[in-house]
Every structure is written in structure tokens, then in C-alpha cells.
Amino acid sequence: MVKESDFAWAEEPVPVPPAGGFLVRNLMLAFDPAMRGWIEDRPSYLPPVGIGEVMRGSTVGQVVSSEHPGFAAGDLVQGMLGWQDWVAFGPGAPFVSKLPKGASPTLALGVLGTTGVTAYFGLLDVGRPKAGETVVVSGAAGATGSVAAQIARIEGCRVIGIAGGPAKCAWLTGECGLDAAIDYKREDVGRRLGELCPRGIDVFFDNVGGAILDAALARIALRARVVLCGGISRYNEERPSPGPSNYLNLVVQRARMEGFIVLDYAARFGEAVQRLAQWVAEGRIAWRADVQHGLENAPRTFLRLFRGENFGRQLLEIASPPL
Ligand SMILES: NC(=O)c1ccc[n+]([C@@H]2O[C@H](COP(=O)([O-])OP(=O)(O)OC[C@H]3O[C@@H](n4cnc5c(N)ncnc54)[C@H](OP(=O)(O)O)[C@@H]3O)[C@@H](O)[C@H]2O)c1
């Protein structure tokens, strides 16, 4: 299990941008379970964060001073600016995007950010649900899972969420409008899936892996789609444990199990953000943010994800807008 002591606090002078550049102050930092993989020295879709480097992380910041023609003091920007207060950019094209005027940093890092977009493409492009089908989502009360589950509901599917604890399950069947929720900490997931999905599971959107994936695989319907979004129950394991024993049901049911990485859809993010923003504006997608405070609490806040302490998108406020 990742520990607070795996991170070190370091102080240095506020960086000075080169001529033609600009200075950004980070305001809000988002936490992703994937960060656990980023600090592991093994090949992955991004290089690992090196020892002593600033921890990678997605933030919204504010431009504090600028000589750059594309950015003015006061602009809100979004990018992988890391677990730090200040970032200086040179005169070239920076790896940040400007938020539209009036945009909410909380929404930009959540439903309209990576987690919402992941849910959108994972469910619609990989899962391809059809109206009337049964969709099951694990990690369903989380930032990604809750949006995936509600998109399935909007698409006319019967939706069952799996989450930890009565409060999260009540939110899923209440505000989120799911047909049912299973509390995996108190209920037998396999038995409940059997009761709730008498004709099997058509789409399983998995954020958790392990025993929950195995229980779902045992109950997939003919031509089911199993979407591997993530497997948080395994991220802290020192060595990969054996795979799901029920995988041969994929053969019996002529089903498909497919992983994806949201970055592959970068060229289509605009499409997803537009539809998600519309659904949020129409009140068709409920969402929650769990906002902690103070950059010094970054490691502690990160650990909340693995203890299920976050209820909604895990964010950390680093500073309030200074301008
Ligand atoms: N493929 C991609 O491109 C991509 C992109 C973004 C995210 N993801 C994946 O999406 C998943 C959700 O990420 P998120 O940012 O939205 O986080 P999140 O779901 O908001 O937070 C993580 C949640 O995982 C659950 N959890 C933690 N340990 C668990 C365990 N051992 N067993 C079962 N559940 C556990 C907890 O909920 P409970 O209280 O319900 O246990 C916790 O609240 C992760 O697997 C992440 O890696 C994939």
C-alpha cells in the first residue's frame, strides 16, 4: 500500500519564467488511482515519475503574470502541472489549455475532465450499450463509475452499480437514478448479481478488478462486452495475482473483454465534453466532488482513493484565486 512517507515535501524559490513566458499558480489538484501506477518502475502507457521529481497530477491553475501573447494574468488554465504551487512556462506552445470564462475548476477536473471523458468513451465506444440492455458498473459511486452508470441510464439501459457502503449505494439509486446498487462490503456480489440480472449482464464497466470482475464474468450474457477501465483493487499489489478464474465464460458467451486508455481519445475530447456539459446543464447527470485543502495534505488525500474515503471526484484546493 502506498504510504504518505513515499512522498517528500520540498521548498524552493518561486520560479521566474523566461522572457515571453508566463507564471501559473496551481489552484486545484485532482487525484487519480492511476497515479499509483505512475510511481511504479514498470513499463506502462506513461513513463514512471522519477524519484525526486515533482509528482505528476492534473490541475487547474491561474496565470499570475504573463508576457505570452496567448495567456493573460487572471486566465484559468488546465494541464498536468503536478503536485506543486507554482509553474513557469517559456514563450513556446505550453502543454496547458485555457478554460473558458466562468468555467468551474471542479467541473473541469471532474465530469468535464478526465474522469467524465473516460466514462463517456469507455462506456459508449468500448461498451456500446443498447437500450434495454443490462449494464453493471463497479466503483459506481466514484468519479468515473458514477458518470458511466448515468450515461448508461440516459441510453435507456437497466443499470446496476456496485459500491462500498450504504451512503454511496443510496446516492446511486437516489440522485443518480440507477435501478439497483450492490454494497460489495456487506453483500455477496455474485448472489446479488444473479438476482438482479436474471438474463445476464450485457455490459460490465469495471473499475475494480479482482473478485468483483470474476463475479461479473460468471454472469455475462451472450455477446457481452466487458470494459476494463481500471482495477483499483489490484493497484497496490506487489506482484500481479492470478487472473479471473471465470474468464472462459467469455468463450461460452462469445463475449469481448477490452481495455482502453482515455488518452487514445484525445482528438475527440471536445465531442465528449460538449455532450457531458449538456447533460449536466439539463440535470441528467448528478455528480459530487470531495474537496480537501492544502498542498501539504496531497499524499494523505491521494490515499483516500484506496480506502474508499472519497465520495465523488477527489480534489485538493491548493489556493483560492489570487486575482
Ligand atoms: N482507462 C483509463 O483511461 C482510466 C482513466 C481514468 C480512470 N480510470 C480508472 O477508473 C477507476 C476509477 O477512478 P476514479 O478516478 O474515478 O476514482 P474513484 O472511483 O472516484 O475513487 C476510487 C474508488 O475506488 C473504490 N475502491 C478503492 N479500493 C477498492 C477495492 N480494493 N475494491 C473495490 N473498490 C475499491 C473506492 O470506492 P468504494 O467506496 O465504492 O470502495 C474509491 O472511492 C480506477 O480504476 C482508475 O484507474 C481509468
The ligand as a Gaussian input file, in Angstrom:
#p B3LYP/6-31G(d) Opt

LIG

0 1
 N       -8.658000       3.597000     -18.549000
 C       -8.494000       4.896000     -18.340000
 O       -8.080000       5.658000     -19.207000
 C       -8.867000       5.465000     -16.991000
 C       -8.944000       6.852000     -16.796000
 C       -9.351000       7.336000     -15.544000
 C       -9.643000       6.429000     -14.514000
 N       -9.522000       5.086000     -14.755000
 C       -9.830000       4.093000     -13.701000
 O      -11.144000       4.320000     -13.244000
 C      -11.252000       3.837000     -11.920000
 C      -11.911000       4.911000     -11.048000
 O      -11.070000       6.051000     -10.967000
 P      -11.622000       7.435000     -10.363000
 O      -10.590000       8.469000     -10.595000
 O      -12.998000       7.657000     -10.855000
 O      -11.643000       7.136000      -8.799000
 P      -12.917000       6.983000      -7.858000
 O      -13.738000       5.860000      -8.374000
 O      -13.563000       8.300000      -7.657000
 O      -12.234000       6.577000      -6.473000
 C      -11.715000       5.306000      -6.269000
 C      -12.784000       4.382000      -5.631000
 O      -12.382000       3.032000      -5.788000
 C      -13.004000       2.242000      -4.811000
 N      -12.040000       1.281000      -4.258000
 C      -10.848000       1.542000      -3.679000
 N      -10.235000       0.389000      -3.316000
 C      -11.096000      -0.612000      -3.675000
 C      -11.043000      -2.043000      -3.558000
 N       -9.994000      -2.667000      -3.011000
 N      -12.098000      -2.750000      -4.016000
 C      -13.169000      -2.135000      -4.574000
 N      -13.270000      -0.794000      -4.714000
 C      -12.239000      -0.055000      -4.271000
 C      -13.482000       3.204000      -3.705000
 O      -14.907000       3.238000      -3.759000
 P      -15.808000       2.343000      -2.767000
 O      -16.046000       3.178000      -1.559000
 O      -17.021000       2.064000      -3.566000
 O      -14.990000       1.124000      -2.445000
 C      -12.912000       4.545000      -4.126000
 O      -13.750000       5.615000      -3.770000
 C       -9.860000       3.448000     -11.486000
 O       -9.686000       2.065000     -11.655000
 C       -8.985000       4.207000     -12.446000
 O       -7.709000       3.652000     -12.595000
 C       -9.153000       4.598000     -15.975000

